């Protein structure tokens, strides 16, 4: 039965439906309080406000690109997390060990990313998650700059489209490396935009990420200084495509 459920979760629409229904159950039926980290010197100021609107509708200021069903955001499948998980699955030394590996998801926002990890073969009891916002029993409230986990805890950390919101990216990188076991693998994603900071502010009314933007995988790797053991995968924006939106993806192990 679990094997069938995992296969069904590989279907984006199914995963999205499950995540929406669970969010509706917790938020609208059980009336679970949506918890947020009240303040953090290292987190870009609009982050909590903006991302909370991608969980529930803000009646006075809804997210400009979100669509809602009964107050719940309908985009919860987290398909971009495949860009972080698939490179890890191709690593020969660990691909048969997935059921036993401990994985941390940083900044999943909704349960969609966790359901996607489950669909790829991770066990729910081995999946931890932390976010600045949570309504879910699967997601711990916390800050990636001060992770509430012991050193050498995880085999894998995925951090998708989160570190760009950090005002202290080296500290965030240090925490990721700290909670990983020696030889553990980090997989990070960052959005690339051809628009300037000024253009983004004019369009959205605020800067989505921080001013010190990450525009290459080398810039991401530099944050980890001397902690990198081996780079398994990196995908940069080609020069011919730098006038378009894209994704920077890098997967590597730490010392």
N, C-alpha and C positions, 0 to 999 in steps of 0.2 A: 504493500500500500504506500509506504514512504517513497519507494522508487518511482511509482507512478506520480505521486504528488510533486516530487522533484522535477520530473520531466514536464509536468504541466506548468510549473513555475518558470521554466525556460521560455515559455510563451509570454511575451511582454504584456499582452492584454490580460492574461490570467493573473500574472504577478501584480499588475496595476490594480485589478479588481480586488484581489485579496488584501492588498495594502490599504486601499480606500475603505473597504468594509471594516477592517480592524481599526483604522483611525476613526471612522464614524462611531464604532462601538465604544471606544475609549472616551472620545471627546464629547459626542452628542448624546449617547445613551448613558454611560457610566458617569459622565460629567467629571472626568479626571482633570485635575488642574494642569494646565500646560506650564511647566516649570522652565524658567530661563535663568541663565547666569546674569546676575544683576549688573555686574561691572567687571571689566578686565582691562588693565592698562595696555595689554598686548594685542587686543582684538580691535580691528577697524570698527569705528563707532556705529555705522548704520547696520552692521551685520545681523544682529539679533532681530531688530525691527523688520528688516527686509526679508529675512528667511522665515520668520514666524508667519508672514503672509503667504508663504508657500506651503503652509500646513493648514491654516484656517483663514478664512476671509476676514480682513480688516474692513469693517463696514464703512468707515470714513475715508480710508486710504488703501483700497485693495491693490495687490501687486499688478503692475500694468500688463504683464504677459500671462498671468494665471487664469485658469478657468475653474469654476467651483461647482460642486454638487452638494446641496444642503449645507453649504458653508465649508466644505472640505475640498482642498485642492485635488484636482483629478489627474495630476501628473505625478505619479508616485512609483512608477516601475523601475526607475533608476537604470535605464539601459546603458548610460555612459559608464557605469561601474564595470561592464564587460571589458572596457578598454584597459582596466587595471587588473582584472582577474585573469583574462586570457593569456597575457604574457607569463604570468606565474604558472599557469597550468601547463605551459610548454616546457618548463624546466624539468628535465628528466629525473633529477635526483629527488624531487618531491611530489611529482604528479600522482604517484600511487599511494601517497601518504596522507592525502587530503582529509580523510575522516578523523585522523589523529592530530592534525595541526591546529594550534590555537591561533586565532586571527582576531585582530582589532580593527574595527572600522571607525575612522575618525571623521565626524561630521556627516553622518548618513542622512540627517534631517528627518526622514520618514523610515518606515520599516522596509521600503522597497529594496534598498541595498542589502539589507540583512536577508530578505527572502531570496535575493539573487545569489548571495553567497551560499545559502542553503541549496539552491538549485544546482550549483556547481559541485556539490559534494561535501561541503563542510558540514559538521554536525552542529546543531543549534546550541548544544551545551558548551561547545568550544568557540562560539562567536561572542565577542564582547563589542560594545559600541559606546561611543561617547560623543555628546553634542552639547552645544550651548543652549539648546532647546529640546525638551522631551515631553511627550505624553505617553510614551510606550514603556512597558516593563523590560523591553529588550534594549533600551537606550539609556545609558547612565548620563546624568547631568554632569558636565565638566568642561574643562578648558584644555585644549591640546598643549598649552604652554606649561601646564602643571597636571600631568596625567596621574590619576590616583591608582597607579599600578606599580608593583615592585619591578626592580631591574630584571632584565632577562626573562620576561614573562611570555612573550609571544613569538611564534614562528613567522608570522606574517602581519604586517600593518598595511592597510590600504587607506589612503588619504586623498580623496578625490575632490578637487575643486574647493579646497579649504585653505591651504597654506597661503594662497594669494590674499586672504583676508587678514593675515597676521601683520601686526606692526613690529613684531620681533621674530622674524622668520628663522633666524639661527637658533633661537631658544626653542621654537617649535620643532625644528629639525633635531636638536639635541635630545628632546624628550622622546621623539620617535625612535632614535637610535638607542636610547637608554632602555626602553621597555622591550626592545627586540633582543632575542637571544643572539649569541655570536653566530654569524652565518645566516641569521634571520633575514627575511626579504621585505623590503618596503616597495610599495608601488604607488606613485603619485601622479595626479593629473592636475593640469592648470590650463585654463582657457586662454587662448590668444586672441586679442582684438587689434585690428589695424587702426582703431580710433584712438585719438589722443585723450588724455585725462580730461582736458577741457571740453572736448566733444561729448564725452560720456556724461559729465556733470550737466551740460546743457540739455542733453536728452533725458536723463533720469532725475535730475535735481540733486544728485549726490554722486560721489565716486563709488562705484560698485566694489572695487577692491582697493588696495592701498596704492599710494603714489609710486612706490618702488616696485614696479611691475616685473614679473618674471616672464621674459620673452624667449627663453631657450631652455632646453634640458640641462645644458651646462650650468646655467644660472641656478637651477634647482639643485643640482649635484654639489655645487660650491657651498651651499648652505650646510652640508654635512661634513665639510672640511676633511679631516683625516679618518673618518669613520667608514668610508666606503671600501668594501672588499672586492666586489665584482659587479659590473654593470651588465645585466642580462638583456635589457631592451631599452631603447630610447627612440622616440619619434618626434622630430622637430618639424617646424613649418618650413617648407621649401621656399627658397627665395622668390620663385615665380608665383607663390600663393600668399605672400605676405600682405596682400591687399584684401584678404578674405579672413573671416573668422575661422579658428581651428583649435586643435587640442594638442597640448604638449603632454607626452606620456613617458615616464621613465620608471624602470623596475631594476632594483639592485639589492645586493646583500651588504650587510654591515659587519665590521670587525667585532 
